[in-house]
Amino acid sequence: MKRQFAIGLGVAAAILTVPFASKLPVVAGLFHSDVAIAKAMQHPKVQLNLIAEKQVISKDAQGKEVISWKGGNSLAVQAGDVLRYRLMGKNESDRPIKNLTLNQPIPKGTVLVLKSAQAASNRSAQIIYSIDGGRSFVAAPTVKVTLANGKVETRPAPAEAYTHIRWNLAGLLAAKAPISAEYQVKVR
């Protein structure tokens, strides 16, 4: 059996990890363990930007709550604030990318807002999560809980347990096409 590329990529997917507030050209495409690094550099590239915005709640003239997002290089946040992280990017190459995968850690000191992760509305995406530091991903993470009577139950993992989000984008990302995904977290 052939080994997969060092980070365990499937034949039809590549993992892109973008640290907080960085611009990172990322090599994406199909990898096999017998492909030299020089050849891997010939695969299409995706330019990604991670943008953080703070949720601002105000009231309109009728007294209804209005949610807006404030961005910038110097966001001041405090416990309880909600932040939206947006991965914005583009296939910089002249070739399409098949079955692109985006992988994003939940920033330290924050908790994922459950059901806030989404991909661009024009993209079909499977969104899965990790509660073990990015080693495994599932759609609905669970944990085993020991009750007072000693019985063990499987329950949905609490938001505090989530460590990573992954977007598996089905199909082709056309050459020069944009890509986006987002999620929200609450500052601890």
N, CA, C and O of each residue as an XYZ file, in Angstrom:
752
protein
N       0.839     -1.171      0.000
C       0.000      0.000      0.000
C       0.890      1.242      0.000
O       1.842      1.330      0.775
N       0.579      2.190     -0.862
C       1.354      3.423     -0.943
C       1.023      4.326      0.228
O      -0.125      4.389      0.666
N       2.040      5.033      0.742
C       1.798      6.026      1.788
C       1.333      7.309      1.129
O       1.713      7.618      0.000
N       0.511      8.048      1.845
C       0.046      9.335      1.364
C       1.084     10.390      1.729
O       1.995     10.120      2.512
N       0.951     11.595      1.165
C       1.837     12.715      1.456
C       1.928     12.904      2.968
O       1.016     12.503      3.690
N       2.990     13.495      3.450
C       3.342     13.574      4.867
C       2.204     13.965      5.791
O       2.151     13.460      6.912
N       1.298     14.828      5.389
C       0.235     15.214      6.305
C      -1.041     14.407      6.071
O      -2.115     14.782      6.542
N      -0.919     13.315      5.353
C      -2.033     12.391      5.206
C      -3.118     12.871      4.263
O      -4.299     12.647      4.528
N      -2.761     13.511      3.192
C      -3.765     13.992      2.262
C      -4.336     12.845      1.461
O      -3.616     11.918      1.089
N      -5.619     12.903      1.197
C      -6.254     11.954      0.310
C      -5.834     12.260     -1.110
O      -5.306     13.337     -1.386
N      -6.061     11.328     -2.009
C      -5.644     11.505     -3.392
C      -6.347     12.700     -4.022
O      -5.776     13.334     -4.910
N      -7.558     13.031     -3.599
C      -8.301     14.097     -4.264
C      -8.477     15.343     -3.403
O      -9.405     16.117     -3.637
N      -7.619     15.555     -2.424
C      -7.793     16.749     -1.589
C      -6.460     17.250     -1.084
O      -5.493     16.495     -0.987
N      -6.419     18.512     -0.768
C      -5.238     19.106     -0.160
C      -5.687     19.910      1.040
O      -6.766     20.501      1.024
N      -4.880     19.939      2.069
C      -5.219     20.665      3.278
C      -4.533     22.019      3.232
O      -3.338     22.101      2.947
N      -5.270     23.069      3.507
C      -4.707     24.403      3.588
C      -4.908     24.886      5.012
O      -6.043     24.971      5.482
N      -3.836     25.201      5.696
C      -3.945     25.717      7.037
C      -3.446     27.143      7.025
O      -2.325     27.411      6.593
N      -4.268     28.055      7.495
C      -3.915     29.461      7.475
C      -3.907     29.963      8.906
O      -4.959     30.000      9.543
N      -2.745     30.353      9.433
C      -2.721     30.885     10.777
C      -3.413     32.242     10.840
O      -3.580     32.904      9.815
N      -3.815     32.656     12.033
C      -4.522     33.903     12.250
C      -3.785     35.080     11.619
O      -2.571     35.226     11.767
N      -4.545     35.914     10.915
C      -4.081     37.187     10.359
C      -2.851     37.057      9.459
O      -1.906     37.836      9.580
N      -2.864     36.087      8.571
C      -1.713     35.969      7.681
C      -2.161     35.905      6.235
O      -3.318     35.618      5.928
N      -1.216     36.180      5.365
C      -1.411     35.966      3.938
C      -0.436     34.871      3.583
O       0.764     35.000      3.825
N      -0.935     33.801      3.016
C      -0.079     32.655      2.799
C      -0.374     32.028      1.458
O      -1.476     31.520      1.254
N       0.587     32.045      0.520
C       0.365     31.288     -0.707
C       0.496     29.804     -0.370
O       1.475     29.380      0.244
N      -0.471     29.047     -0.766
C      -0.508     27.648     -0.375
C      -0.533     26.783     -1.619
O      -1.278     27.046     -2.563
N       0.279     25.764     -1.607
C       0.288     24.814     -2.709
C      -0.877     23.862     -2.508
O      -1.038     23.298     -1.426
N      -1.682     23.678     -3.530
C      -2.825     22.777     -3.445
C      -2.818     21.880     -4.672
O      -2.247     22.230     -5.705
N      -3.440     20.750     -4.557
C      -3.529     19.842     -5.687
C      -3.467     18.412     -5.231
O      -3.706     18.116     -4.060
N      -3.152     17.535     -6.130
C      -3.077     16.118     -5.823
C      -1.635     15.756     -5.522
O      -0.734     16.092     -6.291
N      -1.409     15.068     -4.402
C      -0.064     14.698     -3.996
C       0.024     13.192     -3.787
O      -0.944     12.553     -3.374
N       1.174     12.643     -4.072
C       1.490     11.245     -3.777
C       2.870     11.242     -3.138
O       3.660     12.158     -3.365
N       3.163     10.229     -2.348
C       4.450     10.196     -1.650
C       5.634     10.084     -2.600
O       6.754     10.434     -2.225
N       5.416      9.611     -3.808
C       6.533      9.455     -4.727
C       6.744     10.677     -5.623
O       7.547     10.616     -6.554
N       6.050     11.772     -5.365
C       6.205     12.991     -6.143
C       7.208     13.886     -5.427
O       7.066     14.159     -4.235
N       8.200     14.332     -6.143
C       9.230     15.193     -5.556
C       8.640     16.544     -5.196
O       7.663     16.995     -5.794
N       9.252     17.178     -4.209
C       8.772     18.485     -3.778
C       8.819     19.477     -4.929
O       7.926     20.316     -5.050
N       9.828     19.401     -5.767
C       9.917     20.303     -6.912
C       8.704     20.164     -7.812
O       8.191     21.161     -8.319
N       8.239     18.939     -8.016
C       7.050     18.727     -8.833
C       5.816     19.239     -8.113
O       4.913     19.778     -8.752
N       5.757     19.082     -6.789
C       4.600     19.552     -6.025
C       4.441     21.053     -6.185
O       3.319     21.559     -6.166
N       5.537     21.770     -6.340
C       5.473     23.218     -6.488
C       4.816     23.628     -7.804
O       4.450     24.791     -7.969
N       4.660     22.695     -8.742
C       4.035     23.004    -10.018
C       2.511     22.934     -9.939
O       1.827     23.287    -10.901
N       1.974     22.484     -8.812
C       0.526     22.382     -8.663
C      -0.081     23.767     -8.508
O       0.625     24.709     -8.148
N      -1.366     23.910     -8.771
C      -2.024     25.209     -8.660
C      -1.857     25.813     -7.262
O      -1.701     25.091     -6.278
N      -1.893     27.146     -7.192
C      -1.747     27.847     -5.929
C      -3.036     28.575     -5.576
O      -3.751     29.069     -6.448
N      -3.318     28.629     -4.276
C      -4.452     29.375     -3.755
C      -3.895     30.425     -2.816
O      -3.133     30.108     -1.902
N      -4.270     31.663     -3.037
C      -3.882     32.750     -2.140
C      -5.028     32.937     -1.155
O      -6.165     33.178     -1.561
N      -4.732     32.827      0.149
C      -5.763     32.969      1.174
C      -5.433     34.122      2.115
O      -4.270     34.370      2.432
N      -6.463     34.811      2.550
C      -6.347     35.849      3.562
C      -7.341     35.518      4.664
O      -8.480     35.141      4.387
N      -6.918     35.658      5.899
C      -7.801     35.446      7.034
C      -8.143     36.805      7.620
O      -7.257     37.558      8.023
N      -9.423     37.111      7.664
C      -9.893     38.408      8.125
C     -10.705     38.198      9.402
O     -11.590     37.343      9.448
N     -10.397     38.985     10.441
C     -11.144     38.921     11.698
C     -11.977     40.185     11.833
O     -11.508     41.290     11.562
N     -13.233     39.998     12.260
C     -14.134     41.122     12.468
C     -14.875     40.922     13.788
O     -15.213     39.798     14.160
N     -15.117     42.012     14.477
C     -15.823     41.990     15.760
C     -17.297     42.321     15.536
O     -17.628     43.252     14.802
N     -18.171     41.557     16.171
C     -19.603     41.804     16.081
C     -19.961     43.043     16.899
O     -19.569     43.180     18.058
N     -20.722     43.944     16.262
C     -21.208     45.147     16.935
C     -22.730     45.114     16.857
O     -23.301     45.000     15.772
N     -23.383     45.213     18.014
C     -24.845     45.194     18.063
C     -25.322     46.594     18.434
O     -24.904     47.164     19.441
N     -26.204     47.135     17.600
C     -26.792     48.450     17.866
C     -28.293     48.349     17.660
O     -28.808     47.289     17.304
N     -28.989     49.444     17.884
C     -30.438     49.469     17.679
C     -30.760     50.465     16.580
O     -30.158     51.535     16.490
N     -31.731     50.088     15.741
C     -32.159     51.004     14.689
C     -33.225     51.956     15.238
O     -33.526     51.930     16.432
N     -33.793     52.790     14.374
C     -34.781     53.796     14.779
C     -36.030     53.174     15.412
O     -36.693     53.813     16.228
N     -36.352     51.932     15.040
C     -37.521     51.251     15.594
C     -37.182     50.445     16.856
O     -38.059     49.802     17.432
N     -35.928     50.478     17.280
C     -35.512     49.762     18.484
C     -35.114     48.311     18.242
O     -34.855     47.578     19.196
N     -35.060     47.883     16.979
C     -34.650     46.520     16.656
C     -33.132     46.426     16.690
O     -32.427     47.368     16.327
N     -32.635     45.257     17.137
C     -31.184     45.030     17.139
C     -30.672     44.879     15.714
O     -31.274     44.196     14.886
N     -29.551     45.530     15.450
C     -28.891     45.446     14.154
C     -27.472     44.947     14.396
O     -26.727     45.515     15.194
N     -27.113     43.878     13.698
C     -25.768     43.316     13.839
C     -24.912     43.779     12.680
O     -25.300     43.655     11.519
N     -23.734     44.319     13.002
C     -22.761     44.695     11.982
C     -21.404     44.144     12.422
O     -21.249     43.659     13.542
N     -20.429     44.229     11.522
C     -19.100     43.672     11.786
C     -18.050     44.751     11.583
O     -18.046     45.433     10.558
N     -17.160     44.908     12.554
C     -16.102     45.907     12.511
C     -14.766     45.191     12.364
O     -14.431     44.319     13.165
N     -14.005     45.563     11.337
C     -12.703     44.968     11.115
C     -11.605     45.981     11.309
O     -11.858     47.132     11.662
N     -10.400     45.554     11.080
C      -9.268     46.457     11.192
C      -8.075     45.759     11.801
O      -8.185     44.645     12.315
N      -6.939     46.419     11.740
C      -5.707     45.823     12.244
C      -5.611     45.826     13.759
O      -4.833     45.053     14.318
N      -6.364     46.659     14.434
C      -6.236     46.748     15.892
C      -7.598     46.614     16.555
O      -8.109     47.571     17.137
N      -8.183     45.429     16.467
C      -9.456     45.174     17.125
C      -9.230     44.987     18.621
O      -8.394     44.181     19.028
N      -9.960     45.715     19.426
C      -9.911     45.517     20.877
C     -11.075     44.596     21.237
O     -12.237     44.909     20.978
N     -10.744     43.469     21.832
C     -11.793     42.512     22.200
C     -11.711     42.218     23.692
O     -10.670     42.370     24.331
N     -12.850     41.793     24.214
C     -12.907     41.400     25.621
C     -13.771     40.151     25.735
O     -14.451     39.759     24.786
N     -13.731     39.541     26.896
C     -14.497     38.320     27.130
C     -15.959     38.548     26.747
O     -16.555     39.568     27.091
N     -16.513     37.586     26.036
C     -17.908     37.663     25.618
C     -18.106     38.214     24.221
O     -19.178     38.030     23.645
N     -17.103     38.891     23.649
C     -17.229     39.413     22.289
C     -17.296     38.269     21.287
O     -16.674     37.223     21.475
N     -18.061     38.482     20.218
C     -18.153     37.503     19.130
C     -17.315     38.025     17.970
O     -17.428     39.184     17.573
N     -16.471     37.144     17.434
C     -15.625     37.471     16.292
C     -16.031     36.597     15.116
O     -16.406     35.436     15.281
N     -15.950     37.177     13.934
C     -16.182     36.411     12.703
C     -14.844     36.330     11.979
O     -14.202     37.347     11.715
N     -14.431     35.099     11.659
C     -13.232     34.873     10.858
C     -13.680     34.493      9.460
O     -14.509     33.601      9.276
N     -13.115     35.187      8.472
C     -13.439     34.894      7.078
C     -12.168     34.542      6.333
O     -11.203     35.306      6.326
N     -12.179     33.371      5.704
C     -11.111     32.959      4.792
C     -11.535     33.426      3.402
O     -12.532     32.956      2.855
N     -10.777     34.341      2.849
C     -11.080     34.871      1.528
C      -9.894     34.542      0.637
O      -8.746     34.794      1.001
N     -10.173     33.982     -0.522
C      -9.058     33.618     -1.381
C      -9.432     33.498     -2.833
O     -10.544     33.809     -3.260
N      -8.432     33.024     -3.581
C      -8.587     32.912     -5.026
C      -7.625     31.854     -5.539
O      -6.498     31.738     -5.057
N      -8.078     31.084     -6.518
C      -7.200     30.169     -7.227
C      -6.335     31.027     -8.143
O      -6.811     31.504     -9.173
N      -5.087     31.224     -7.784
C      -4.181     32.108     -8.523
C      -3.636     31.483     -9.800
O      -2.990     32.171    -10.590
N      -3.880     30.211    -10.015
C      -3.291     29.529    -11.167
C      -4.195     29.609    -12.396
O      -5.302     30.144    -12.349
N      -3.692     29.068    -13.478
C      -4.456     28.986    -14.715
C      -5.142     27.628    -14.866
O      -5.676     27.304    -15.926
N      -5.119     26.836    -13.780
C      -5.717     25.506    -13.816
C      -6.757     25.373    -12.707
O      -6.620     26.001    -11.657
N      -7.792     24.564    -12.925
C      -8.762     24.333    -11.851
C      -8.156     23.454    -10.759
O      -7.208     22.706    -11.001
N      -8.713     23.554     -9.566
C      -8.296     22.717     -8.439
C      -9.483     21.832     -8.093
O     -10.604     22.313     -7.929
N      -9.227     20.543     -7.984
C     -10.287     19.581     -7.711
C     -10.355     19.277     -6.217
O      -9.335     19.032     -5.574
N     -11.584     19.298     -5.671
C     -11.870     18.888     -4.291
C     -10.958     19.566     -3.267
O     -10.264     18.895     -2.502
N     -10.966     20.868     -3.261
C     -10.147     21.660     -2.345
C     -10.638     21.507     -0.914
O     -11.844     21.466     -0.668
N      -9.713     21.423      0.024
C     -10.049     21.335      1.441
C      -9.371     22.472      2.186
O      -8.175     22.712      2.018
N     -10.145     23.172      3.013
C      -9.625     24.243      3.860
C      -9.692     23.776      5.308
O     -10.697     23.208      5.737
N      -8.634     24.013      6.051
C      -8.535     23.562      7.434
C      -8.181     24.769      8.294
O      -7.196     25.453      8.017
N      -8.970     25.042      9.333
C      -8.742     26.228     10.137
C      -8.828     25.889     11.627
O      -9.830     25.328     12.070
N      -7.787     26.224     12.411
C      -7.869     26.007     13.859
C      -8.757     27.057     14.521
O      -8.850     28.189     14.047
N      -9.400     26.678     15.609
C     -10.140     27.636     16.427
C      -9.085     28.394     17.238
O      -8.299     27.761     17.944
N      -9.043     29.724     17.160
C      -8.005     30.469     17.878
C      -8.058     30.219     19.393
O      -9.135     30.091     19.976
N      -6.887     30.152     20.008
C      -6.800     29.964     21.456
C      -7.505     31.128     22.146
O      -7.466     32.260     21.666
N      -8.144     30.842     23.266
C      -8.850     31.874     24.022
C     -10.242     32.162     23.494
O     -10.900     33.104     23.938
N     -10.701     31.333     22.526
C     -12.041     31.503     21.972
C     -12.772     30.170     21.960
O     -12.162     29.110     22.099
N     -14.085     30.239     21.793
C     -14.942     29.057     21.691
C     -15.761     29.193     20.415
O     -16.318     30.257     20.146
N     -15.839     28.126     19.630
C     -16.619     28.134     18.396
C     -18.084     28.425     18.693
O     -18.653     27.879     19.638
N     -18.693     29.288     17.881
C     -20.144     29.473     17.919
C     -20.706     28.365     17.039
O     -20.557     28.395     15.817
N     -21.354     27.385     17.668
C     -21.844     26.225     16.922
C     -22.785     26.646     15.801
O     -23.562     27.589     15.954
N     -22.713     25.958     14.696
C     -23.509     26.160     13.488
C     -23.235     27.490     12.790
O     -24.049     27.941     11.984
N     -22.105     28.121     13.088
C     -21.780     29.381     12.422
C     -20.892     29.187     11.195
O     -20.770     30.103     10.381
N     -20.276     28.027     11.044
C     -19.370     27.783      9.912
C     -20.167     27.642      8.624
O     -21.194     26.965      8.579
N     -19.673     28.291      7.580
C     -20.308     28.183      6.270
C     -19.294     28.474      5.172
O     -18.260     29.102      5.399
N     -19.620     28.003      3.992
C     -18.809     28.295      2.805
C     -19.593     29.288      1.967
O     -20.760     29.557      2.251
N     -18.962     29.832      0.942
C     -19.648     30.753      0.039
C     -20.930     30.092     -0.457
O     -20.957     28.886     -0.702
N     -21.979     30.873     -0.603
C     -23.288     30.328     -0.971
C     -23.300     29.614     -2.313
O     -24.172     28.780     -2.562
N     -22.344     29.930     -3.181
C     -22.319     29.285     -4.498
C     -21.462     28.018     -4.513
O     -21.263     27.431     -5.577
N     -20.947     27.579     -3.348
C     -20.088     26.402     -3.264
C     -20.767     25.317     -2.439
O     -21.362     25.598     -1.399
N     -20.677     24.100     -2.900
C     -21.137     22.954     -2.131
C     -19.981     22.524     -1.232
O     -18.889     22.228     -1.717
N     -20.225     22.492      0.082
C     -19.139     22.163      1.010
C     -19.646     21.254      2.115
O     -20.755     21.420      2.623
N     -18.813     20.295      2.474
C     -19.055     19.482      3.656
C     -18.222     20.129      4.762
O     -17.011     20.293      4.614
N     -18.871     20.498      5.871
C     -18.166     21.122      6.986
C     -18.079     20.094      8.104
O     -19.090     19.571      8.572
N     -16.835     19.816      8.524
C     -16.596     18.839      9.579
C     -15.685     19.462     10.639
O     -15.035     20.478     10.397
N     -15.652     18.840     11.804
C     -14.991     19.440     12.963
C     -14.074     18.446     13.654
O     -14.242     17.232     13.543
N     -13.093     18.996     14.376
C     -12.189     18.184     15.182
C     -12.291     18.638     16.638
O     -12.446     19.825     16.925
N     -12.203     17.674     17.543
C     -12.121     17.985     18.974
C     -10.833     17.406     19.559
O     -10.650     17.379     20.776
N      -9.940     16.942     18.674
C      -8.694     16.322     19.141
C      -7.454     16.975     18.528
O      -6.473     16.296     18.227
N      -7.505     18.275     18.350
C      -6.341     18.985     17.835
C      -6.112     18.825     16.349
O      -5.005     19.082     15.876
N      -7.115     18.411     15.596
C      -6.991     18.272     14.147
C      -6.562     16.909     13.669
O      -6.251     16.744     12.489
N      -6.536     15.918     14.555
C      -6.140     14.558     14.136
C      -7.273     13.832     13.419
O      -7.022     13.048     12.504
N      -8.524     14.085     13.827
C      -9.662     13.440     13.163
C     -10.802     14.452     13.058
O     -10.903     15.384     13.856
N     -11.651     14.249     12.062
C     -12.754     15.169     11.796
C     -14.041     14.388     11.570
O     -14.035     13.331     10.938
N     -15.151     14.920     12.095
C     -16.484     14.349     11.886
C     -17.486     15.491     11.801
O     -17.194     16.615     12.210
N     -18.667     15.201     11.271
C     -19.701     16.229     11.127
C     -20.290     16.651     12.468
O     -20.616     17.823     12.659
N     -20.426     15.723     13.384
C     -21.032     16.017     14.687
C     -20.207     15.328     15.787
O     -20.506     14.196     16.165
N     -19.177     16.005     16.296
C     -18.329     15.382     17.326
C     -19.116     15.022     18.588
O     -20.034     15.732     18.998
N     -18.724     13.898     19.185
C     -19.352     13.457     20.422
C     -18.290     13.140     21.464
O     -17.127     12.901     21.139
N     -18.715     13.142     22.716
C     -17.843     12.780     23.828
C     -18.573     11.774     24.700
O     -19.803     11.725     24.717
N     -17.805     10.975     25.419
C     -18.365     10.032     26.377
C     -18.442     10.745     27.727
O     -17.479     11.373     28.166
N     -19.603     10.638     28.378
C     -19.834     11.284     29.664
C     -20.233     10.208     30.670
O     -21.135      9.408     30.419
N     -19.543     10.202     31.818
C     -19.891      9.257     32.883
C     -20.873      9.946     33.826
O     -20.573     10.985     34.414
N     -22.050      9.344     33.955
C     -23.094      9.893     34.813
C     -22.832      9.540     36.272
O     -21.970      8.711     36.565
N     -23.564     10.160     37.180
C     -23.398      9.933     38.622
C     -23.604      8.461     38.990
O     -22.988      7.961     39.931
N     -24.478      7.768     38.239
C     -24.742      6.359     38.531
C     -23.709      5.416     37.901
O     -23.845      4.196     37.996
N     -22.675      5.981     37.256
C     -21.620      5.175     36.648
C     -21.867      4.805     35.204
O     -20.965      4.306     34.531
N     -23.074      5.040     34.713
C     -23.404      4.737     33.325
C     -22.686      5.731     32.408
O     -22.576      6.913     32.734
N     -22.197      5.247     31.258
C     -21.497      6.092     30.296
C     -22.423      6.359     29.115
O     -22.988      5.435     28.529
N     -22.569      7.638     28.776
C     -23.407      8.040     27.650
C     -22.569      8.799     26.626
O     -21.584      9.453     26.970
N     -22.978      8.700     25.365
C     -22.367      9.499     24.308
C     -23.244     10.713     24.091
O     -24.452     10.599     23.883
N     -22.610     11.895     24.142
C     -23.348     13.145     23.986
C     -22.633     14.034     22.980
O     -21.446     13.846     22.712
N     -23.365     15.014     22.418
C     -22.692     15.969     21.520
C     -21.573     16.687     22.271
O     -21.731     17.056     23.435
N     -20.456     16.879     21.601
C     -19.323     17.580     22.214
C     -19.714     19.032     22.476
O     -20.383     19.653     21.650
N     -19.303     19.573     23.615
C     -19.594     20.990     23.879
C     -18.745     21.879     22.975
O     -17.687     21.461     22.505
N     -19.202     23.084     22.735
C     -18.486     24.016     21.863
C     -17.052     24.224     22.320
O     -16.167     24.419     21.487
N     -16.801     24.187     23.619
C     -15.462     24.397     24.171
C     -14.473     23.321     23.720
O     -13.262     23.544     23.750
N     -14.974     22.166     23.306
C     -14.105     21.052     22.913
C     -13.608     21.172     21.470
O     -12.623     20.524     21.116
N     -14.248     21.970     20.640
C     -13.893     22.064     19.224
C     -12.535     22.739     19.064
O     -12.275     23.779     19.671
N     -11.665     22.138     18.238
C     -10.321     22.686     18.022
C     -10.062     23.111     16.576
O      -9.212     23.969     16.341
N     -10.764     22.539     15.608
C     -10.538     22.836     14.188
C     -11.839     22.711     13.396
O     -12.770     22.011     13.792
N     -11.868     23.409     12.272
C     -12.961     23.293     11.298
C     -12.334     22.938      9.958
O     -11.248     23.412      9.624
N     -13.021     22.107      9.199
C     -12.555     21.744      7.856
C     -13.724     21.882      6.882
O     -14.833     21.414      7.141
N     -13.447     22.536      5.757
C     -14.406     22.656      4.670
C     -13.900     21.797      3.522
O     -12.841     22.079      2.962
N     -14.640     20.754      3.161
C     -14.330     19.934      1.987
C     -15.186     20.472      0.847
O     -16.398     20.257      0.818
N     -14.557     21.166     -0.083
C     -15.272     21.806     -1.181
C     -15.315     20.859     -2.373
O     -14.286     20.553     -2.975
N     -16.493     20.408     -2.697
C     -16.667     19.419     -3.759
C     -16.484     20.061     -5.132
O     -16.717     21.255     -5.316
N     -16.066     19.244     -6.078
C     -15.964     19.683     -7.458
C     -14.715     20.486     -7.745
O     -13.711     20.383     -7.041
N     -14.795     21.293     -8.798
C     -13.642     22.066     -9.263
C     -13.749     23.530     -8.845
O     -14.820     24.135     -8.900
N     -12.611     24.081     -8.428
C     -12.483     25.515     -8.233
C     -11.779     26.018     -9.489
O     -10.595     25.749     -9.696
N     -12.502     26.739    -10.315
C     -11.968     27.172    -11.607
C     -10.744     28.066    -11.436
O     -10.540     28.680    -10.389
N      -9.945     28.123    -12.482
C      -8.783     29.017    -12.503
C      -9.262     30.442    -12.255
O     -10.268     30.878    -12.816
N      -8.529     31.161    -11.407
C      -8.800     32.569    -11.059
C     -10.106     32.768    -10.285
O     -10.513     33.907    -10.059
N     -10.767     31.687     -9.876
C     -12.042     31.796     -9.159
C     -11.826     32.123     -7.686
O     -10.850     31.675     -7.084
N     -12.737     32.906     -7.103
C     -12.636     33.224     -5.677
C     -13.172     32.078     -4.821
O     -13.936     31.235     -5.291
N     -12.757     32.067     -3.567
C     -13.234     31.081     -2.596
C     -13.381     31.786     -1.258
O     -12.591     32.672     -0.932
N     -14.385     31.399     -0.480
C     -14.524     31.989      0.848
C     -15.210     30.998      1.785
O     -15.992     30.143      1.371
N     -14.882     31.154      3.053
C     -15.505     30.366      4.113
C     -15.445     31.228      5.368
O     -14.606     32.122      5.472
N     -16.326     30.960      6.310
C     -16.302     31.755      7.537
C     -16.832     30.959      8.715
O     -17.495     29.933      8.561
N     -16.514     31.470      9.900
C     -17.019     30.908     11.146
C     -16.933     31.983     12.218
O     -16.238     32.986     12.058
N     -17.655     31.757     13.322
C     -17.669     32.714     14.419
C     -17.183     32.051     15.687
O     -17.379     30.855     15.898
N     -16.541     32.852     16.532
C     -16.079     32.383     17.840
C     -16.457     33.416     18.889
O     -16.691     34.584     18.578
N     -16.512     32.967     20.129
C     -16.770     33.861     21.257
C     -15.508     33.914     22.092
O     -14.923     32.875     22.395
N     -15.076     35.116     22.472
C     -13.876     35.288     23.278
C     -14.174     34.822     24.695
O     -15.190     35.194     25.283
N     -13.265     33.991     25.244
C     -13.445     33.472     26.619
C     -13.195     34.564     27.638
O     -13.297     34.322     28.841
